[in-house]
Amino acid sequence: MHTLINKLFPKRFTLLKTYTLTFLSISFLLRIVFYFWSFNEIDFSIIHFFRTFLTGLFFDLGVISFFAIPFILYLLLIPRKLYGSTLDKAIINFAYFIGILIFVFTFFAEITFWEEFKRRFNFIAVDYLVYTYEVVENINQSYPLPILITVVIIITLGLIYLAKKKSAFNITFNNDDNFKTKLLPAIFWIVLALIFGLLIPNKSAEWSKNRYENELSKSGIYSFFSAFRNNELNYTEFYKTNDIKTSLKNSKNIVAIKNDVFLASKNPVSRMVNNVDSLQLKPNVILICIESLSANFLQKFGNKKSITPYLDTMINESVFFNNAFATGTRTIRGMEAIVLSVPPTPGRSIVKRPNNSNLFSIGEVFKQQGYSRTFFYGGDGYFDNMNQFFGGNGFDIVDRGRGFMIGDNFNAKRINIDDNEVTFENAWGVCDEDIYNKVIQQADIAHKKNKPFFNFIMTTSNHRPYTYPKNKIDIPSGTSRAGAVKYTDFAIKKFINNAKKKSWFKNTVFVIMADHCASSAGRSELDVANYHIPAWIYNLPNTPTNEISTLSSQIDVFPTLFGYLNWTYKSNLFGRDVNKIEANQERALIANYQKLGLLKQNKVMVLGAGKTANFYQWNSKNNKLNAISIDTNFLNETITYYQTADYLFQNKLMELE
């Protein structure tokens, strides 16, 4: 072993050896931290323990091989006569400092990412690189950033000092290794990097049925670059499929309800939804899409902290969906589901993809009924491509107005939230009270025009760093998620009470719904309970309050509202009026960026990116998934949802005709 190490690391490569051992050691310690941090979620066994750490070591070697290549090429090609020269020392000292700094910074970043998502870096981390202002401000407001930066630099300098104490620099600068001595180890590391880069996908680390063990088996940097390469996943290449003609034909069955009439169209789900029971109603509609409001924050679902007192009382004053599920784990997934009423597609949300304008959406249904449409966001709407998406699909925009403007090809009007309208602001935008004040201001203007309006409000206060105005609630700002939830509840109550003073209130329906849950992490492929969200339809005219226990999805809420309003409309939406479906038609669609699931009758089919399909019985009491034999009909229905949605988007069949 000693001889092998000497061949892989000749004297000229001594500092590279130190660099490698430093990275592997810190990565091992980080994995230990994550392991015990998540110990209660792991199905512990000695075999699984060793497999987790050996798999992790394997992927760590892949990471170090990537980072070593530039250094190795330099060490290989520089002539022996320049060893230890001023130029040689300057280049190597600088490269080593930067290399160690990157690793130390990355390990700290992994800790914050794990705290938030209980995952190694994934496509979310890649997306965050684009929005540096929001992310850096969020970190700065959530953590003592100057202290963290100081600690990172101190650790970096400490590791460099240790390398000097071990004479790694001295040996690297003072040796007689020739080109031939360096060539074999250089070839080894280059070949190793090529093998990992071309042949070892990140999903190879996913050997366990326990999601935490899979995440711990990964290396964060390796996962990051894998996500960078695979931010969009080609459905037909990576997932189980049926003959597309079969899926398109079957798609009619999964969207059809009583009185629907399918239309002659290239889009197979295009139909007239007929509601002929009584006169159509056209109240104003205000949607409050609440950041990260899990169902389990409500007293209704067992929470004992009394952090949603107003929302809990609203249950008895609304049409309340008590069995609704978010389609995804991010805000843009919630927006996609609500606005487009479509199953989630793997990889990026449609909100972030090219060619996402001029699509059929609930906004088009409102347009058919003569409504104006406006999107309200308390931050900069360029974040996550929101302005591009909403502006490109017929919405006017109200935001802070400091980011990129909407393209000239859109007719959307943009209204700024000015500084004098802001009482509190953090990294993500103005507080909920401020955005609601802006909504009321714009509703007053719209009401004077005698035209019904649909307002889509995206809140931000229930997001890390969980800061909000002081002296509003009894939990100090910035201390906990519970405080942010309670402030969210406080702000909604204030908004509704202020709206009640307006002449337009009696003719305004309020839809309140979460974009996703506060956490999606769990042991299983898809943690079903962590997709459970609440949804209210409040102030609905001529409708008694009641609870809807039908298993439903985010994509169903607005089609259900349209049913209550007795609208007859053209629809390309996958969502359905849940009051008009049969018991065997109840379903929810749940997914993350790779796993695509269908939930029906406490059974879950999960499609994976390796053309896999796993079928489970979900125990809702302990939130466990128990593997069962594949049901072919269930599998085909799952494929129909996701293959059809992907096909329609890729072939531009979601676009307005």
C-alpha positions, 0 to 999 in steps of 0.5 A: 500500500505504501509503495502504491501511494508513493507511485500515485503521489511522487514527491512533486505531488506531495501537496496534492496528496495532502490536498486529497487527504484533507478533502477526504477527511473533512468530507468524512467528518461532514458525513458523520455529522449528517449521519447522526443529525439524521439518525432517527430517520435512518434504518440503522444496521452495521452493513448499511452503515459501512455501505453508506460510508464506503459509497460516500468515499467512492464518490468523494474520490470522484470529486477530488479527481475532478479538482485535481486535474488542473493541478496535476496538469500544471505539476506534470508540464512545468519543467524541473528547473522551475521547481521552487521558483518564485513563479512556481511558489506563487502559482501553487500557493495561490491554487492551494489556498483557493482549492482549500477555500472552495472545499471549506466554503462548500462544506459550510454551504452543505450544512445550511442546505442540509438544514433546509432540505435534508438533502445533498446539493441538487438542482435547487442549489444550481438555481440559487447560483443565478439569484445571488442577491436573494440567496446571499441576503437570505444567508446573511439574515439567517446566519451571522455571515461575517462570523461564518466568513471569518471562520471559513478563512481561519479554517482555510489558513489553519489547514494550509498551516498544517500542510506547511508543518507537514513539509508538504510545500517544502517537498513539493518545491524541492525534489528531482522528480522528472516527467516520466516519474510524474506521468503515470500518476497523472494518467491515473488521475486523469483516467479516474476523472474521465471514468467518473465524469462519463460512466458514474451517474450520481444516482448510483449512490441511491442503493437504499430504500431509505432516502437519508442513506442515499443522500448520505452516500452522495458527495455534495459537490458531485451531486451539484455538478450532476444537477447542473448537467441534468436540470432538465430530464427528458421524460421518454429517455429516463422514465417508463413510457407507453405508446404515446398514442395510447397515453394520449387516448387514455388522457381523456379518461383521467380528466373527464367528468360529467357533462364534459364535451371533448373538442376537435383539437390537437390537445387530447384533453381539450374540452368544454366543461359544462355547468348548467345547474344555475346562473353563472357568478362572476365575483372577484377572485383573490388567491393567496398562495402562502409560502410553505404552509404545511397542513400540520401547522394547523390545529385542525391537523394536530398542531398544539402551538396555536400558530394559525388561530385565524386560519383555523377559525376560517375552516368553519367559514369556508369551503375547506379542502382537508385532503389536498396535496401539493404537486411538488416541493418548491414555490415554482412547482406550486405556481405551475400546478395552480396556474397551468393545472398540469401534472409536474414534469421531471427536472425544472418546473415549466415556470423556469423553462423556455417556451413557457408563454402563451400557454392555456392556464386558469388565467385564460379561463378568467379571460374567457369570463372577462376578468383582468389578471394580476400577479403580486409578489413582494420581491423582485419578480425576475427571481425564478423567472416569475415575471417572464412566466406570468407576464407571458401568460397574460398577467399584469405584474406588481412587484418591487420592480428592481429586477429585469423588465418583462420582454417587449413581446409581452403586453403585461403592465408592470407596477412597482411597490415603491419604497414609501409603501414598504414598512418591512423587507427582508431578502425575499421581499416585503412583509405580507402586510405590505403586499396585502396593502398593495393588493387592496390599493389595486383592487380599489382601482380595478373595482372603479373600472367595473371589471371583475379581477383575478389577483394571484398573490405570492407571499414570502414571510413564511420563508427563512430567515423568518423575519417580520415586523416587530410587535405584531405577534408574541414570537420574536422575529427571526427566531423560528418557523413557528413565528413566521407561520403565526405572522402569516396568519396575523397578516391574513386576518388583518388583510381580510378585515381590511377587505371587509371595509371595502365595497367590493368585499361582498362580491369577492372570493378568497382562495387561500392555498399553500405553494408546498409544504415546509419540508419534503424530506423523509425516509421514502422516495416520496414522503406523502405526508409532507405534500399535505397542504390546506386550501380554503375557498372563503366568502363564496356566494350562495354556497354553504360552508363545508369540508371537502374530504375528497383526495385532491391535488393543487391542480383541482382547486380552481376547476372546483371553484369554477364549478361553484361559480357555475362556469361553462368554459373551454378547458385544457386543464388536467384538474377537475371539479372534485365535487363531480368525480366518482370515488374511484377517480380521487387522486393526488399527484406528488413529485420532486424533481426526479420522482413522479408519484400518483396517490390513490386509495392510500396506494402510491406509484412512483416513477423513477429516472432509471425507468423504474416503477415502485408501488407502495401501500401508504400507511397514513398513521405512521407515514410509511410506504410498504412495497407491494406488487405492481398493479399494471392498471395503476402503473399505466394510469401514472404513466398516462398523467406524466407522459402526456403532460410532458408530451403536450409541453414538449410539442407545444400543445399546451399553447393557446390555439 
